C-alpha cells in the first residue's frame, strides 16, 4: 500500500466546491451534464460515467477518481470510469497528487509502461481500478455518458458509438508544469478544479432527484 496523506479528503472536496469560480457558460454546461445524469438515473437507477482524454493519464484520471468519491459522498449509484484514444500510463504526478489529498493507492500489477492500481479512501465500501486504457476497454461498463476533457480528444473522438450522451468539458493540461518548481501546485490546482466541478455536477444532480 502506498502511503497516503493525513489531509482530509472530505474537506478538500468540499473546499474545492466552496472556492469554485466558473463562468456562466461553464455553469450551463455543468448543469446540462447534471440534468442528463439525473434523467438517466431516474430511469435506470444507475449511470456509467466515462471521462475521456487522449492519453488517459492526467485529467481523465482526476475525473474518474473524483467522481468515484462523489458517488459515495452523495450516496449515488454511479460507476466512474476513464479512458483514452491511446494507452500510456496513469502519470506519476497524478497519482502523487491524489495520494497527497487522501486517496489510497495499492499497486496491483507493476509495469514500467502502465502500472495498475486499486484506488480507495478511508471507509470506502468499494475500490476502483486505475490504469491507462482505451475508452472502450472492457473495464468500462457500457453504455456510458462520455465526458471528454481535452481538445485533442474532442477532435479525435467526434463519434463514440457506445456513448448514450457526450459532453466536452475541457481542462488545462497540467503536463506543461512537469519537472518545474511549480509542478505540485499546478497539479493540485487541476485536481481542485476537477473536484469542484464534479461536486457541482453531483450536487445539482442530487437536487434534481429529490
ABEGO torsion letter per residue (X at the ends): XBBBBABBAAAAAAAAAAABBBBAAAAAAAAAAAAAAAAAAAAAGBBBBBBBBAAGABAAAAAAAAAAAAAAAAGBBBBBBBBBABBBBBBAAAAAAAAAAGBBBBBABBBAABBBBBBBBBGBABBBBBBBBBAABAABBOBBBBBBABAAAAAABABBAABABBBBBBBBBAAAABGBAAAAAAAAAAAAAAAAAAAAAAAAAAAAAX
